[in-house]
Amino acid sequence: MDYLTGLTWEKKDNVNNPANPHYVGNTYTWEQGGGTGANGNAFTDFLAKLNAAPCNFTGYCDWRLPTSAELQTILLEPYRCTTNPCIEPIFGPVGTDGINSPNMASPSRFNAPTLLWGVRFDNGGVDSYALGYITFFRAVRGGM
């Protein structure tokens, strides 16, 4: 647990097993359609596995996707980060596409429901991406 933020982060690993939700190479989508709220395999696969009964991942069933502000708290330094990857090593490895693609956060903070915010672990930047963008996700729980 991060005692400054009250957040508990999922740690990724290099165990190459696509069925393992912690495998750093897994990519997912966040989509929204028909007024049904957030959907896509970031919810139906990734979070569903973490929150499945009997809550076997650390004993909790309240894992969620972070906001971009929350995701920025695990960076080593703000944009323009001078290290690559720009993430605290305790959180495990980062995406495997060569540039450490963004880890997605919540929908747009600027009232643009068709955009997601991603935090790039190669330079600490925060960028917007269209819903349905295929990329990496990291789960979190808690907060203050």
C-alpha positions in Angstrom: 0.0 0.0 0.0 1.1 3.5 -0.8 0.6 5.3 2.5 0.7 8.8 0.9 -2.2 8.1 -1.4 -4.0 5.2 0.4 -3.8 3.2 -2.9 -2.9 -0.4 -3.3 -1.5 -1.2 -6.8 -1.5 -4.4 -8.8 2.0 -5.6 -9.5 2.7 -6.9 -13.0 4.9 -9.9 -13.8 6.7 -11.5 -16.8 5.0 -14.9 -16.5 4.0 -15.3 -20.1 0.5 -16.6 -19.7 -2.3 -14.6 -21.3 -4.8 -16.1 -18.8 -2.8 -14.4 -16.0 -4.3 -10.9 -15.5 -0.9 -9.8 -14.1 1.0 -10.7 -17.2 2.6 -7.4 -18.4 2.1 -8.3 -22.0 -1.7 -8.5 -21.9 -3.5 -5.6 -23.6 -7.1 -4.6 -23.2 -9.7 -2.1 -24.4 -12.1 0.3 -22.7 -15.1 0.9 -24.8 -18.4 2.6 -24.1 -21.6 1.9 -26.0 -25.3 2.4 -25.9 -25.3 4.3 -22.6 -24.5 1.1 -20.7 -21.4 2.6 -19.1 -17.9 1.4 -19.3 -17.3 -1.9 -21.0 -14.6 -3.7 -23.1 -12.3 -6.5 -22.0 -10.5 -4.2 -19.5 -13.7 -4.8 -17.5 -15.1 -8.1 -18.8 -11.7 -9.9 -18.6 -9.1 -8.1 -16.7 -11.1 -6.6 -13.7 -13.5 -9.5 -13.8 -10.6 -11.9 -13.1 -9.2 -9.7 -10.3 -12.5 -9.3 -8.6 -13.9 -12.9 -9.1 -15.2 -14.7 -6.0 -13.7 -15.8 -3.7 -11.6 -12.6 -4.1 -8.4 -14.6 -4.4 -6.3 -11.6 -5.5 -5.0 -10.2 -2.1 -8.4 -11.0 -0.6 -10.2 -8.0 -2.1 -12.9 -7.7 -4.7 -12.8 -3.9 -5.2 -10.1 -3.6 -7.9 -10.7 -0.9 -10.4 -8.9 1.2 -13.1 -7.2 4.3 -11.8 -7.7 7.9 -12.7 -4.8 9.5 -14.6 -3.9 11.5 -11.4 -3.7 8.3 -9.4 -1.6 6.6 -12.1 0.9 9.5 -12.1 1.6 8.8 -8.4 3.7 5.7 -9.3 6.0 7.6 -11.7 9.6 8.2 -10.7 9.3 11.9 -11.8 6.9 14.1 -13.7 6.9 14.7 -17.5 9.7 14.7 -19.1 11.0 11.9 -17.1 14.7 11.3 -17.5 14.6 7.5 -17.0 12.9 4.8 -19.1 10.8 3.2 -17.8 9.6 6.1 -15.6 7.9 3.9 -13.0 8.8 2.8 -9.5 10.5 -0.6 -9.9 8.4 -2.1 -7.1 5.3 -2.1 -9.4 6.9 -4.7 -11.7 7.7 -4.5 -15.4 5.9 -2.3 -17.9 4.5 -2.8 -21.4 6.5 -4.8 -23.9 6.0 -2.8 -27.1 9.3 -1.0 -27.0 8.0 2.4 -25.9 6.1 1.4 -22.9 2.7 2.2 -24.2 0.4 4.2 -22.0 -1.3 2.5 -19.1 -4.9 3.7 -19.4 -6.8 5.6 -16.8 -10.3 6.9 -16.5 -12.4 8.6 -19.2 -11.7 12.1 -20.1 -11.4 14.7 -17.3 -12.5 17.4 -19.8 -16.1 16.1 -20.3 -15.2 14.3 -23.6 -16.8 10.9 -23.0 -15.1 9.4 -26.1 -11.6 9.9 -24.7 -9.4 8.0 -22.2 -6.4 9.3 -20.5 -3.2 7.3 -20.5 0.0 7.8 -18.6 3.1 6.9 -20.6 5.6 5.0 -18.6 8.5 5.9 -21.0 8.4 9.7 -20.3 5.7 10.4 -17.7 3.4 12.2 -20.2 -0.4 12.2 -20.0 -2.2 11.9 -23.4 -5.7 11.3 -24.6 -6.7 8.3 -26.6 -9.9 7.2 -28.3 -12.2 4.7 -26.6 -11.3 1.2 -27.9 -7.6 1.9 -28.0 -5.8 -1.4 -27.3 -3.2 -1.0 -24.6 -2.0 -1.9 -21.1 -4.0 -1.5 -17.9 -2.9 -1.7 -14.3 -5.5 -2.1 -11.5 -5.7 -0.2 -8.2 -7.9 -0.3 -5.1 -8.6 2.1 -2.2 -7.8 5.7 -2.0 -8.4 8.5 0.5 
